Amino acid sequence: MARKSRVKVLKEAAPGEELLPFGHSTMPCGNNKETLSEYPSMPYGSNKEMVLAGEYGRLSVEDGDDIAQNSIGNQQKITLHYLEEHSDIKLVDTYYDNGYSGMNYDRPGFTRMLGDLKSGRINCVIVKDISRLGRHFVLTSEFVERTFPEMGVRLICINDSYDSADEKADASALTMPLKMVMNDYYVKDISNKIRSSISAKMAGGEFIPSAGSIPYGYIRNAEFATFDIDPEPAEVVRKIYKLRAGGESFNAIARILNENNIPSPGKLRLIRGITKAKKYENAIWIRGTIRKICSDQVYIGNRIHGKVKRDKVGLEKKRRSEDEWQVIEHAHPAIISIQLYEEVQQVNQEELQRRGRFEQRAACGDDYRDLFRGMVFCAECKSSMSAAKGCARPDAKTPSRIFYDCNGYRYSAHVQCSSHYVRQETLLKAVTDTLNQQVQVAVDVEQLTGRLKSMPKVVRYQTEAESRYASTSAKRKNMEAKMEQLLIDLTQRIIDRSEYDYMKRQYAREYEALLQEETKALSDIRAKDAVLGATEKWLDAINRYQKLPSLDHTLLNLLVTRIEVSKDREVKIILNYADPYQPIMEFLERIEVIRDVS
């Protein structure tokens, strides 16, 4: 009723006089934090939680003919119009993803929003409609019906008339899964139409990929839907084929090109501005690149489509067998002759046959490759270190050994970095020695956390923080009432515009100070639980380590961030909980009782 009476008063304002609700005199667009800070906030749900909202918007090609209606600007207008009618919601930030499919949830804006939800910076999400959140039925339902409720997040879908904080939200929610299914089928239908169109162009030789996907040695000719020869790289391709036909190994060819300072394909794209990815700044020729060039039919004029593709939208792309490829012969000018190409294929085949005749070497003993998968890195160049098998002779009495070495060194034909050879047994010993030290520390930490829970000054600190929060929250609500009354006084001409503007600025400063104080008090309330939660998670992992007969990959990931090996073979274990005492001590310093801890 209060909101209706306020609207009625506003309609009675003098003609030409601009009267807008407090904090809404200038509507924000984009990420205008100064304007956003004027929005008053009110609690919803529990008395301890304020409505701190984030607006999420998305636009992609799957929107078809509705791009104008679903534009980011239009989504902003709809949200801001909604906020005009709901002054109890404070808009903290905006999150947008332009050009991202609703079937893909790995979007920058969406990921940033989830991070702010987890940190507590916002506790409410506002979208134009449910399709902006996503079009994948299962994943969107997971967020709406499980993830957001478990996080205590309020979801508002404006055009769907859905607000999870509304007592009647259950009735509205019944229609949401149906809308999600429609959105899911809609994007799949659009995707199928696009795929069919592309397939038809491929069959007719009219489809060419974007500039970044053009094979090395060619440039894109969009006008005639073909590839043109790129003179300098094409000459490098011819050199590679001649060296390979002469019997040179892939590693030897890579070394020759690197020694002659010939830019690799990735670095050439960076030099030409086709890509800006910094990872290509030091890109060099590697064995894999040479091998790929020496087996690609594109260099005799054939264009191939469908080497890698997905069966349908939403599924991962998979490599296809050669009989499934779509080969368009004589689709563009050839760089090398068919004769030279066939000579190189013969060399490749002979090498495979020669490898097939190698004798079976002795089997490995213990194998810890699964344990260390994705965790071992070079300390110098930061490349990952992969496992390899050092094979013993067939009649050897000792088993083959498993070792790790720097991938930067291995795959650059020994041009980059240096050998970091280390046996898997050395890694295992370094890890177990470190974790055993953590086991000894865990006994003291567990006793300390037990004392922390019942420490009188900690209990008193918690009680005082809760009291400060309640008091500040009450003052903030009182200030909101004053701000509301101030607008009413203006519309009823009890005060003039200059008085309103002056008092509005005063109230805004006081309100912001109260809001910061309330946030700080809430942080103090949660401080002890945050410290204990992290510490108890570490203690639980240590206890599991003690009970298990052997270390497994999942537990190792809980305790260890990464393992680094230096060029002098020194192994460094970087722990997830390097100093379990630190968060406890920081908390005790925070409440000024560190002197009471013996």
C-alpha positions in Angstrom: 0.0 0.0 0.0 2.9 2.3 0.8 4.2 2.1 -2.8 0.7 2.9 -4.3 0.3 6.0 -2.1 3.7 7.2 -3.2 2.9 6.8 -6.8 -0.3 8.8 -6.3 1.5 11.7 -4.7 4.0 11.8 -7.5 1.2 12.2 -10.0 0.0 15.3 -8.2 3.3 17.1 -8.7 3.4 20.4 -10.4 3.6 20.3 -14.2 7.1 20.3 -15.6 8.7 19.5 -12.2 10.9 16.4 -12.3 10.2 14.3 -9.3 11.9 10.9 -9.1 12.3 8.5 -6.2 15.4 9.1 -4.1 18.5 7.5 -5.6 16.8 7.2 -9.1 17.3 10.8 -10.3 19.9 9.5 -12.9 19.4 6.1 -14.3 22.7 4.1 -14.6 23.8 2.4 -17.7 26.7 -0.1 -17.9 28.9 -0.1 -14.8 28.4 3.4 -13.4 29.3 2.7 -9.8 28.9 6.3 -8.6 25.2 6.3 -9.7 24.6 2.8 -8.5 25.8 3.6 -5.0 22.7 5.9 -4.7 20.3 3.0 -4.9 18.8 2.3 -1.4 18.8 -1.3 -0.3 16.3 -3.1 1.9 16.5 -6.6 3.5 14.7 -9.5 2.0 14.4 -13.0 3.4 16.2 -12.9 6.8 16.8 -9.7 8.7 20.5 -10.1 8.1 20.5 -10.1 4.3 20.2 -7.2 2.0 19.1 -7.2 -1.6 22.3 -6.5 -3.5 21.5 -7.2 -7.1 23.5 -7.9 -10.3 21.9 -7.5 -13.7 22.9 -10.2 -16.2 22.4 -9.8 -20.0 23.4 -11.9 -23.0 23.1 -11.6 -26.8 24.1 -14.2 -29.4 23.5 -15.3 -33.0 20.9 -17.8 -31.7 18.5 -14.9 -31.0 17.8 -14.8 -34.8 15.3 -12.2 -35.7 14.9 -11.0 -32.1 18.4 -9.5 -31.9 17.0 -5.9 -31.6 14.5 -6.9 -28.9 17.2 -8.8 -27.0 20.0 -6.3 -27.5 22.1 -5.5 -24.4 20.7 -1.9 -24.4 17.1 -3.1 -24.4 17.8 -5.5 -21.6 19.3 -2.6 -19.6 16.2 -0.5 -20.2 13.9 -3.3 -19.0 16.0 -3.8 -15.8 16.2 -0.1 -15.0 12.4 0.3 -15.5 11.9 -2.6 -13.1 14.2 -1.0 -10.5 12.2 2.2 -10.7 9.3 0.3 -9.3 11.4 -1.7 -6.7 13.5 0.8 -4.7 14.1 -2.0 -2.1 16.7 -3.5 -4.5 20.2 -2.0 -4.9 21.9 -2.6 -8.2 25.6 -3.3 -7.4 27.0 -4.3 -10.8 26.1 -5.4 -14.3 27.3 -8.5 -16.2 27.1 -8.9 -20.0 28.1 -11.5 -22.5 27.9 -10.3 -26.1 28.2 -13.1 -28.8 28.0 -16.1 -26.4 25.6 -19.0 -27.0 23.1 -19.8 -24.3 24.2 -23.4 -24.5 27.7 -22.4 -23.3 28.0 -21.5 -19.6 31.8 -20.7 -19.8 31.1 -17.0 -20.5 33.3 -14.2 -19.0 30.4 -12.1 -17.6 28.5 -15.2 -16.3 31.7 -16.5 -14.6 32.4 -13.1 -13.0 28.8 -12.9 -11.7 29.1 -16.4 -10.1 32.3 -15.2 -8.4 30.5 -12.2 -6.9 27.6 -14.4 -5.8 30.0 -16.8 -4.0 31.9 -14.0 -2.4 28.6 -12.4 -1.1 29.1 -9.2 -3.1 25.7 -9.7 -4.6 22.8 -12.0 -3.5 20.3 -11.4 -6.3 20.3 -11.9 -10.1 18.0 -9.9 -12.4 17.5 -11.0 -16.0 15.1 -9.9 -18.8 13.9 -13.5 -19.1 15.1 -17.0 -18.4 16.6 -17.4 -21.9 19.2 -14.7 -21.1 20.5 -16.9 -18.2 20.9 -19.8 -20.6 19.1 -22.0 -23.2 20.4 -25.5 -22.0 17.4 -27.0 -20.3 19.2 -29.2 -17.8 22.0 -26.8 -16.8 19.6 -23.8 -16.5 17.2 -25.8 -14.4 20.1 -26.7 -12.2 20.9 -23.1 -11.5 17.2 -22.1 -11.0 16.0 -25.0 -8.9 19.1 -26.0 -7.0 22.3 -23.8 -7.2 20.7 -20.4 -6.6 18.4 -21.6 -3.8 21.3 -23.4 -2.0 23.4 -20.2 -2.2 20.5 -18.1 -0.9 20.4 -16.2 -4.2 17.2 -14.4 -5.3 16.4 -14.7 -9.0 14.2 -12.2 -10.8 13.1 -12.9 -14.5 11.3 -9.7 -15.4 9.3 -10.7 -18.5 8.6 -14.1 -17.0 7.0 -12.4 -14.0 9.1 -14.7 -11.8 10.7 -13.7 -8.5 12.0 -16.5 -6.3 11.4 -14.3 -3.2 7.6 -14.1 -3.9 5.4 -16.4 -1.9 3.6 -17.3 -5.1 6.8 -18.1 -7.0 6.0 -21.8 -7.0 3.1 -21.3 -9.4 5.2 -19.3 -11.8 8.0 -21.8 -11.6 5.8 -24.5 -13.1 5.9 -22.7 -16.4 9.7 -22.1 -16.4 10.8 -25.6 -17.2 8.5 -25.5 -20.3 10.1 -22.2 -21.4 13.5 -23.7 -20.8 12.7 -26.7 -23.0 11.5 -24.3 -25.7 14.7 -22.3 -25.5 16.7 -25.5 -25.6 15.0 -26.8 -28.7 15.1 -23.3 -30.3 18.9 -23.0 -30.1 19.3 -26.6 -31.4 17.0 -25.9 -34.3 19.0 -22.8 -35.2 22.2 -24.8 -34.8 21.0 -27.5 -37.1 20.0 -25.0 -39.8 23.4 -23.4 -39.6 25.2 -26.8 -39.7 23.1 -27.8 -42.8 23.9 -24.6 -44.6 27.6 -24.9 -43.9 27.6 -28.6 -44.9 26.0 -27.6 -48.3 28.7 -25.0 -48.8 31.4 -27.5 -47.9 30.1 -30.0 -50.5 30.1 -27.3 -53.2 33.6 -26.0 -52.3 32.2 -22.6 -51.3 33.0 -22.7 -47.5 36.2 -21.4 -46.1 37.0 -21.0 -42.4 38.0 -17.7 -40.7 41.5 -16.2 -41.2 42.8 -17.8 -38.0 42.0 -21.3 -39.3 43.6 -21.1 -42.7 46.4 -23.7 -43.2 50.0 -22.4 -42.9 51.2 -21.4 -46.4 47.9 -20.0 -47.5 45.9 -16.8 -47.1 42.1 -16.4 -47.2 40.4 -15.2 -50.4 36.8 -14.6 -49.3 35.7 -13.1 -52.6 36.2 -16.3 -54.5 35.8 -18.7 -51.5 39.2 -20.1 -51.8 42.8 -20.1 -50.5 45.6 -18.1 -52.2 49.3 -19.1 -51.8 51.1 -17.0 -49.2 54.6 -16.7 -50.8 57.0 -16.8 -47.9 55.4 -19.5 -45.7 54.7 -21.5 -48.9 58.5 -21.6 -49.5 58.9 -22.9 -46.0 56.4 -25.7 -46.7 58.4 -26.7 -49.8 61.6 -26.8 -47.7 59.9 -29.0 -45.1 58.8 -31.4 -47.7 62.2 -31.6 -49.4 64.0 -32.2 -46.1 61.5 -34.9 -45.1 61.7 -36.6 -48.5 65.5 -36.6 -48.0 65.0 -38.7 -44.8 65.3 -36.0 -42.1 63.3 -36.7 -38.9 60.5 -34.4 -37.7 62.7 -33.2 -34.8 65.6 -32.5 -37.1 63.5 -30.4 -39.4 62.1 -28.4 -36.4 65.6 -27.8 -35.2 66.8 -26.5 -38.6 63.9 -24.1 -38.9 64.4 -22.8 -35.4 68.1 -22.3 -35.9 67.4 -20.3 -39.1 64.9 -18.1 -37.1 62.0 -18.9 -39.3 58.8 -17.9 -37.5 56.5 -20.8 -36.5 52.9 -20.7 -37.7 51.6 -19.3 -34.4 54.3 -16.6 -34.2 53.7 -15.6 -37.8 50.0 -15.0 -37.0 51.1 -12.9 -34.0 53.6 -10.9 -36.1 50.9 -10.2 -38.7 48.3 -9.2 -36.2 45.9 -12.1 -37.0 46.1 -13.1 -33.3 47.0 -11.2 -30.1 47.5 -14.2 -27.9 50.7 -13.7 -25.9 51.3 -17.4 -25.8 52.6 -17.2 -29.4 55.4 -14.6 -28.5 57.9 -17.3 -28.0 56.3 -20.1 -30.1 58.8 -22.2 -32.0 58.7 -25.1 -34.4 57.9 -28.4 -32.8 57.8 -32.0 -33.9 54.0 -32.2 -34.0 53.7 -29.1 -36.3 56.1 -30.6 -38.8 54.4 -34.0 -38.7 51.0 -32.4 -39.4 52.3 -30.4 -42.3 54.0 -33.5 -43.8 50.7 -35.4 -43.9 48.2 -32.7 -45.0 46.5 -33.0 -48.4 45.8 -29.3 -48.4 49.3 -28.7 -49.9 48.4 -30.6 -53.1 45.2 -28.5 -53.5 42.7 -30.6 -51.7 40.4 -29.0 -49.1 39.3 -31.2 -46.2 36.3 -30.7 -43.9 35.0 -32.7 -41.0 38.2 -34.0 -39.5 36.8 -32.9 -36.1 33.1 -32.2 -35.5 30.3 -32.7 -33.0 27.3 -35.0 -33.6 24.9 -32.4 -32.3 24.7 -29.1 -30.5 25.8 -29.4 -26.8 28.2 -32.3 -27.4 32.0 -32.2 -27.5 33.7 -32.2 -30.8 35.4 -35.6 -31.7 38.0 -36.5 -34.3 36.6 -38.4 -37.2 38.1 -41.4 -39.1 39.5 -40.6 -42.5 36.6 -42.3 -44.4 34.2 -39.7 -42.8 36.2 -36.7 -44.1 34.7 -34.5 -46.8 37.5 -34.0 -49.4 37.2 -31.3 -52.1 39.9 -32.0 -54.7 41.6 -29.2 -56.6 39.8 -26.6 -54.5 42.8 -24.2 -54.5 46.3 -23.9 -55.9 48.8 -26.5 -54.8 52.1 -25.6 -53.1 53.9 -28.9 -53.7 53.6 -31.5 -56.4 51.7 -34.8 -56.0 54.9 -36.7 -56.6 56.8 -34.9 -53.7 53.7 -35.4 -51.5 53.7 -39.2 -52.2 57.5 -39.4 -51.6 57.0 -37.9 -48.1 54.0 -40.2 -47.3 56.3 -43.1 -48.3 59.0 -41.9 -45.8 56.3 -41.5 -43.1 55.0 -45.0 -43.7 58.5 -46.6 -43.6 59.1 -44.9 -40.3 55.9 -46.3 -38.8 56.8 -49.8 -40.1 60.3 -49.5 -38.7 58.8 -48.6 -35.3 56.4 -51.5 -35.5 59.4 -53.9 -35.7 60.9 -52.7 -32.4 61.2 -55.4 -29.8 58.8 -55.3 -26.8 60.9 -53.9 -23.9 60.6 -54.9 -20.2 57.5 -53.8 -18.4 57.4 -51.0 -15.8 57.4 -51.7 -12.1 55.3 -49.3 -10.0 53.4 -46.7 -12.1 52.4 -43.4 -10.5 51.4 -41.6 -13.7 47.8 -41.3 -12.7 48.8 -40.0 -9.3 50.8 -37.1 -10.7 48.7 -36.4 -13.8 48.7 -32.6 -14.5 50.5 -31.6 -11.4 54.2 -31.6 -12.3 55.7 -28.4 -13.9 59.1 -27.0 -14.9 60.3 -24.4 -12.4 62.1 -22.4 -15.1 59.8 -22.1 -18.2 56.6 -23.2 -16.3 55.8 -25.8 -18.9 54.0 -28.9 -17.8 56.2 -32.0 -17.4 54.8 -35.2 -18.9 55.7 -38.8 -18.0 57.7 -41.0 -20.3 59.0 -44.5 -20.1 62.7 -45.2 -20.1 62.8 -48.7 -21.6 65.1 -51.4 -20.3 66.5 -54.0 -22.7 64.2 -57.0 -23.4 66.5 -59.3 -21.4 67.2 -56.8 -18.6 66.7 -57.9 -15.0 65.4 -54.5 -13.9 62.1 -53.1 -15.0 61.6 -50.1 -17.3 61.5 -46.8 -15.5 59.0 -43.9 -15.6 60.4 -40.4 -15.5 59.2 -36.8 -16.1 60.9 -34.1 -18.2 60.1 -30.5 -19.3 57.7 -30.5 -22.2 59.1 -27.2 -23.4 62.5 -28.9 -23.8 61.1 -32.2 -25.2 58.7 -30.8 -27.8 61.0 -28.0 -29.1 63.6 -30.5 -30.3 65.7 -29.6 -27.3 66.0 -25.9 -28.3 64.0 -24.3 -25.5 64.7 -24.7 -21.7 66.8 -27.7 -20.6 66.4 -31.2 -19.4 64.7 -31.6 -16.0 64.8 -35.4 -15.9 63.4 -36.7 -12.6 62.2 -40.2 -11.7 58.7 -40.8 -10.4 60.0 -42.3 -7.2 61.8 -39.1 -6.4 58.6 -37.1 -6.8 56.7 -39.6 -4.6 59.3 -39.4 -1.8 59.3 -35.6 -1.9 55.4 -35.5 -1.7 55.1 -38.0 1.1 57.9 -36.4 3.2 56.1 -33.1 2.9 52.7 -34.5 3.8 54.1 -36.4 6.8 55.4 -33.1 8.1 51.9 -31.7 7.8 50.5 -34.7 9.7 52.7 -33.7 12.7 51.5 -30.1 12.5 47.9 -31.2 12.3 47.8 -32.4 15.9 48.7 -29.0 17.3 46.3 -27.2 14.8 43.4 -29.4 15.8 43.9 -28.6 19.5 44.2 -24.9 18.7 40.9 -24.9 16.7 39.2 -26.6 19.6 40.4 -23.9 22.0 39.4 -21.2 19.6 35.7 -22.1 19.6 35.3 -21.7 23.3 37.8 -18.9 24.0 35.9 -16.2 26.1 37.2 -13.3 24.1 36.4 -14.9 20.8 32.8 -15.5 22.1 32.6 -11.9 23.3 33.9 -10.6 19.9 31.3 -12.7 18.1 28.5 -11.3 20.4 29.7 -7.7 20.0 29.8 -8.1 16.2 26.2 -9.4 16.1 25.1 -6.6 18.3 26.8 -4.0 16.0 25.2 -5.6 13.0 21.7 -5.4 14.6 22.2 -1.8 15.7 23.6 -0.7 12.3 20.9 -2.5 10.4 18.2 -0.7 12.4 19.9 2.7 11.8 20.1 1.9 8.1 16.4 1.0 7.9 15.6 4.2 9.8 17.6 6.2 7.3 15.7 4.6 4.5 12.5 5.7 6.1 13.9 9.3 6.3 14.9 9.2 2.7 11.4 8.0 1.7 9.8 10.7 3.8 12.1 13.3 2.3 10.6 12.6 -1.2 7.1 12.7 0.1 7.8 16.1 1.8 9.0 17.4 -1.5 6.0 16.2 -3.5 3.7 17.8 -0.8 5.7 21.1 -1.0 6.6 20.9 2.7 10.2 21.5 1.5 11.5 23.1 -1.7 13.9 21.6 -4.3 17.1 23.1 -2.8 16.3 21.8 0.7 15.5 18.4 -0.9 18.8 18.3 -2.8 20.8 19.4 0.3 19.2 16.9 2.7 19.4 14.2 0.0 23.2 14.6 -0.2 23.5 14.5 3.6 21.3 11.4 3.9 23.2 9.7 1.1 26.6 10.1 2.9 25.2 8.8 6.2 23.5 6.0 4.4 26.7 4.9 2.6 28.6 5.0 5.9 26.0 2.9 7.6 26.0 0.4 4.7 29.8 0.1 5.0 29.6 -0.3 8.8 26.9 -3.0 8.4 28.9 -4.9 5.8 32.0 -4.8 8.1 29.9 -6.1 11.0 28.6 -8.9 8.9 32.2 -9.8 7.8 33.2 -9.8 11.5 30.4 -12.2 12.3 31.4 -14.6 9.6 35.2 -14.3 10.2 35.5 -17.2 12.8 33.4 -19.6 10.7 35.5 -18.8 7.6 38.7 -19.5 9.4 37.4 -22.7 11.0 35.9 -23.9 7.7 39.2 -23.7 5.8 41.2 -25.2 8.6 38.8 -28.1 9.2 38.8 -28.8 5.5 42.6 -29.2 5.7 42.4 -31.3 8.8 39.9 -33.6 7.2 42.2 -34.1 4.1 45.1 -34.8 6.4 43.1 -37.4 8.4 42.1 -39.0 5.1 45.7 -39.2 4.1 46.6 -41.0 7.3 43.9 -43.6 6.9 44.3 -44.4 3.2 46.7 -47.3 2.4 48.2 -45.1 -0.4 47.9 -41.6 -1.8 45.4 -41.1 -4.6 45.1 -38.3 -7.2 41.9 -36.7 -5.7 43.5 -36.4 -2.2 46.8 -35.1 -3.7 44.8 -32.3 -5.4 43.2 -31.4 -2.1 46.5 -31.0 -0.4 49.0 -29.9 -3.1 48.6 -27.1 -5.6 51.5 -28.1 -7.9 54.9 -29.8 -8.0 57.8 -27.9 -9.6 61.2 -29.4 -10.6 64.2 -27.1 -11.2 67.0 -27.6 -13.7 69.2 -29.0 -10.9 66.5 -31.6 -10.2 65.3 -30.0 -6.9 61.6 -30.8 -6.2 59.4 -28.1 -4.7 56.0 -29.0 -3.3 53.6 -26.1 -3.3 50.8 -26.8 -0.8 47.2 -25.6 -0.8 47.6 -25.0 3.0 51.2 -24.0 3.2 50.8 -22.6 6.8 47.7 -23.8 8.5 48.5 -21.6 11.5 48.3 -18.4 9.5 44.5 -17.9 9.1 44.0 -18.7 12.8 46.7 -16.3 13.9 45.4 -13.6 11.6 41.9 -14.0 13.2 43.3 -13.8 16.7 45.3 -10.7 15.8 42.0 -9.3 14.4 40.2 -9.6 17.7 43.3 -8.6 19.7 43.7 -11.8 21.8 46.9 -13.1 20.2 48.7 -12.4 23.5 46.4 -14.9 25.2 47.5 -17.8 23.0 50.4 -19.8 24.5 
